[in-house]
C-alpha cells in the first residue's frame, strides 16, 4: 500500500512537491485514555460524536471583553474576575489567586485531597506522583488591612483601579502560603500517564496508570509498597471506605476487580460488556458504581461474608438525555459521592453533570454550563455539599450551587437543570478543579474556601468514527481533509482560533476563512498553511488527529 511505509506508519503527501513523509513523530494525543480507545476499540464502540453547532461552540468561548478583563484584573495583586450566568448577583466575592506552582511537566490528569485534609496528591502525563503538604495554619488566610478590603470591593464593582493597587502583591494580601512550594513526596515508578488517585483514611495512596498497574504508596515512605499488575490499562482505582486493605480497580479489559492490598490477590471480579472508565464505592462500602465508555452506570453489591468477598450485579441505568444530540450516551469521566453519601455526581463527555439519589437511582439535578466533550474532567462537591465545582475545556472553572434537599418535583424525579453558575477564566484548559479544606466556623464556610485548579497545556479533538481512517493528506499551502472529518476539524480550529498570531502584524486577531486558511482582522492579510504549520494548540490538535488516523489504520 503506497500510503504506508515499511514500519506501518501512515505517509503524508505534499501536494505541491509530491514528496511523501512519515508522521511517526507526530505529537501524541492529549487524552491518553481516548488515544488508546480510538486505537483498540473504534470498531466496536459507538461513542457519541461532537454534534454542537459552530454557533454553540463559539458561545462557549470567552468574549474579547471577558478575556481582557481577566488579564487586567489578574495582573493586579492576584485578583480574579468572576463572571455569572443565569443569576444577577455573585456569591464568589473577593476571589484571589493565592498561590501558583509549576507542579508537573505536562498536563495534570488527576488530583486528590487526603481524608485528613493535610495532603494534596497530583499526577498526570509526566508519570510522577507529587504529594503537597498543606499549611496547618490555613485558617489565618485573610486580608491584612481595611484598605485591601475596600480595594477588593472596588474591583468587584468594575471601578477604576487606583495606581497603588498595582504595586500590591499576593504576599502582601495573605500572611502564609497555603501549599508548601516544594513537594513533600515524589513517587516515581509508573512508566505511562497516571489517570486516577485515591486516599485511604490512614494516608495510603492508590495510583492507576495506563502502564497496566495500580501502585500502593504511603505518605511515610518514598517508595512503592505494592504493585498490582493488570491485563490492560487501568482507568480507575479506589479504596473501600470501611476497609483500606481492600480496593476496587477498573481496566480496559472490561473487568472490575476487588483486590486484597496486603496479599496482592484478587478477592472477586466480574466482567462488564463495555470499557470501564470510572468507579466509586459508597460511604457504607456496600455499593460500587461503575461508569462505562458508552455512558452506562452499573451498580454492584460488594458482599462480605467473614472475609469472603463477592461482587454481585444489582442494576444499571443510562447516563444520557432522553432526546436530542446527547441521547446516544457519552463516556463517563468521573463519579463522585456527596458528603452525606445520599447522592452521587456523574460527569460525562456531553458537557453535563447529573446528580442521582443512591436509594432509587433517580436523577435529582443536572448541571450545565461547562465544556467537557473529550477529556477526563469531572465535578466534585464542596465539603458541606452546598456547591459543585468542575474544570472545563474552555479555559474556565465553573461553580454551581447544589440543589437543596426536598426541592425536587415530579414524584421525586426532578427535571431541574442548574443553568445558573459562576465561573472565572484561566489561560489554559482546566483539567481538574476541587475545593480545598474549609475553616471550622459555624457560618457558611463556602465563601472562605480555597479552590485548587490544575491546567492542561493543550486541547484535543473529540471522538471520531470509522470513516476518519480514509484520509490524512497535508499540503504545503493548506491542510486537506476528507469530508468525514472536515466538520470536526473546523469546530476545533474555530474553538482555538484566538491562539493564532498574525505573522505580519503580530496580533491575536485571526479569523478562519477555510480549512487551513486564515485572515487577520487587523491588517486584513491572509495566511495559508493553517494549523499544520503553526506551533499552536490547534496545530497540535490537528497533528494528533492525523496520528490517530495512522493508529487506527494499523489496528
Buried (B, 14 or more C-beta within 10 A) or exposed (E): EEBBBEEEBBBBBBEEEEEEEBBEEBBBBBBBBBBBBBBBBBEEBEBBBBBBEEEEBBEBBBEEEBBEBBEEBBEBBBBBBBBBEEEEEEBBEBBBBBBEBEBBEBBBBBBBBBBEBBBBBBBBBBBBBBBBBBBEEBBEBEBEEEEBEEBBEBBBEEEEBBEEBEEBEBEBBBEEBBBEEEBBBEBEBBEBBBBBBBBBEEBBBBBBBBBBBBBBBBBEEEEBEBEBEBEBBBBBBBBBBBBBBBBBBBBBBBBBBBBBBEEEEBBBEBEBEBBBBBBBBBBEBBBBBBBBBBBBBBBBEBEBEEEEBBBEEEEBBEBBBEEEBBEBBBBBBBBBBBEEEBBBBBBBBBBBBBBBBBEEBBBBBBBBBBBBBBBBBBBBBBBBBBBBBBBBBBBBBBBBBBBEEEEBEEEEEBEBEBEBBBBBBBEEBBBBBBBBBBEEEEEEBBEBBBBBBBBBBBBBBBBBBEEBBEBBBBBEBBBBBBEBBBEBBBBBBBBBBBBBBBBEEEEBBBEBEBBBBBBBEEEEEEBBBBBBBBEBBBBBBBBBBBBBBBBBBEE
